[in-house]
Amino acid sequence: MTTRLRPEDRADFEWVLTLALDVTDIRTALDRGPVTPGVAALRARALADADAIAASAADEYRAYLRARAAVMPASGTPAPSRGAARNGPVAESLLPALGVLAPLVSAVAATVFLLFGYGIRLATPASSVASTLVTAGWTSALVTAASTIVGLGALLVTAVRSRTSHRGDPRLAVGNPEAEHARAAWHQALLERGLLPYLRGHLTVGPPSAD
């Protein structure tokens, strides 16, 4: 039975293809000159023939899909624990929100306290209420400054995490030892039985001799 590569596994194929193109005899053949196809052309050919190449490692690929299906939902993301599903997204979204709201609330409080405090002090200089309000106002102002710094830090951390997630490994994250072992076996079979023979065939080079 032929198993076509799933869209989420194309990145794995490209990753193994990059490894194959860096094998010594392949790289040497590519460096010989204009007679051989360039790296970009050979990569494009291999990507176009991805399903045919991957068929040489079909058994390992099916084993990987079975192992992955046991630990991942159909959406292609690892199934989170109940605690992670309940707390993770909330915690990640709450920090930036607090970083924006806390300075705003404390700034409003500082303004109100100071306006009322100094207003009462002008009318009644010896009023203890005025002193309390002024003190509370300046305290709120300090809280505003501190929470602004913390909020900016939270927003920066969120931005860095988001940027890192977009620039990270494009391959599907599995996060299960058994599934990762099956994935590695598929990669090895894909490299040895699929990509290397394909590339060597297009470069008319044989495998390196064993010393």
N, C-alpha and C positions, 0 to 999 in steps of 0.2 A: 504494500500500500504506500503510495506516494504522499508525503506530507509536505505541503508548501510552507515556506517560512512565514510566520506570522509577522504583521507589521511591527509589533513591539520588539521583535528579535532581529530586525534588520541592523540595529546598532551593534549587536553582538557580532553579526556577520562582518560588518565593516571593521570592527575592532580586530577580529582574527585576520582579516585581509591585510590590515596594516602590519600585523606581526609577520605574515607570510611575505610581504613585499620587502621586509627587512632581513629575511634569511640570507645568509652570505652568498650562496650561488645565484639567487635571484637578483640581489642587489648588484653583484658583479656583472651579470648579463645585462642588466639595465644600464650600467655605466659604460658599456663597450662602444656605444656610438649611435648614430642615426639609423642604423640598420634595424635595430630592435625598437619595439614600441616604447614610448615614454611611460613613466610611472602613472601619470594622469590617464593616459589612454588605456593602459592595462587595468587600472583600477575601475575605469568606466565599463570595460568589457566584463570584468568579474562581477560587478554589481548588476549588470544587465542579465547575466547568467546565474544569478544568485540561487534561484530555486534548483536549477540543474546541478550546480556544484554542491549545494546542501544535501541533495539526494544521496550522496555517497556516505553521509553520516546520519541517515534517516533513523536508524535504530536508536542511536544515542540521543538524537533530537526528541524522539517520542518518549524516551525514558525521562528526559529532562522536563518535558511538558507534563508528564504524569506526576513527577515529584513536585513541580511548581504548582500544579492544580490542587494538590493536597494542602498547600499552605497559603494559597492566594485566591481571592475571589475573582470572578470573571472580569472585573474592572482592570486587573493587571497591577494591583497594588497589594502589598502584604496586609493581611487581615490584622488590624490593631487589637490590642487587648481592650476590655471595656473601660478600664481606667484611662488608658491612653486616648481612646476615642472620645471619652467624656471630658478629659482635662486638657489634652494637648492643644487642639485648635483654640479653645477658650483662652488658655494661658497666653498663647502667642498673639491673639488679637486684643487681649485686655491690656497688655503693657503699653502699646502705642496709644490706645485710647486714654488711659490714665495719664500718660505723658502730655496729652493735649488738654484734658479736662482739669487736672489738678492746678496748673498755673492759672488757668482762667478763673476757677472758683476762688482761689486764694487772692487773686488780684482784685476781683470784685469785692471780696470781704475787706481787704485792706483799704480800698477806696471808701467804702461805706463807713468803716470804723473811724478813719482819719477825718472824713468830712464832718461826721457827727461829733467826734471828739473835739476837734478844733472849733467847731461851731458853738458847742456848749461852753468851751473854755473862754471864747470871746464874750459870751453872755454872762458866764459865772466863772471867773478866773480860779476860784478856790474849790470848784466842784471836783469831788473824787471820781464821779462818773466820767467826767471829761478825761481825766488822767488814765482811767482804766481803758476807755475807748481808744485813746491815742496809743497807749502801750500795745493794745490788741492790734491796732492798725499797723504799727511798725513790725510787730511780730508776723502778721500776715504778709507783709511786704517781703520779709526775709524768707518766709515759706515760699512765696511766689518765685523768688530768685532761685532758691534751691531746687524747687520742683521743675522749673524751666530747664535747669542744667540736666537734671535726671531725665526729663522728658526728651530732650535733644539726644541724650545718650541712648535712650530706648529706641527712638526713631532710627538712629544710626545703626544700631545693632540689627534691627528689623530689615533695614535696607541692605546691609551686608549679607545677612542670611539669605534674603531673596535673590541677591545677585549671585551668590555662591551656588544656590540651588539651580540656577539657570545655566551656570558655566560648568557644572560638575559632570561626572561621568554620565553620558547619554544612555548607557545601557540600563535596562530595567532592573530596579532594586528588588532582590528576592528576600534576603535576610533570613535564610534558613540553611543550616549546614548541609543537610541531605540534598536539598535542591541545588545548592551551590556546587556540591560534589558532582552531581549529574550534569550541571552546566559545564564544569571544567572538562568532564569526559567528552561532552559534545564538542567543545572547542578543540580539544586535542584531535578528535576524529575528523573534524571539519578541516583542520589544518593539514593533517598528514594524508588523508585520503581524498580530500576535496580540493583545497586551494593550492597546495604546493604542486600536485600533478597538473592542475589546470594552468598555473602560471608557467611551469616548466615547458608544458606543451606549446604555449604561445611564444616562449622564448627559445625553443629548441635547445634546451639544456637538460642534462640528466641530473639525477640526485647526486650529491657529493659522495665520494667513495669513503667507506669506513676504514679508518687507519687502525 
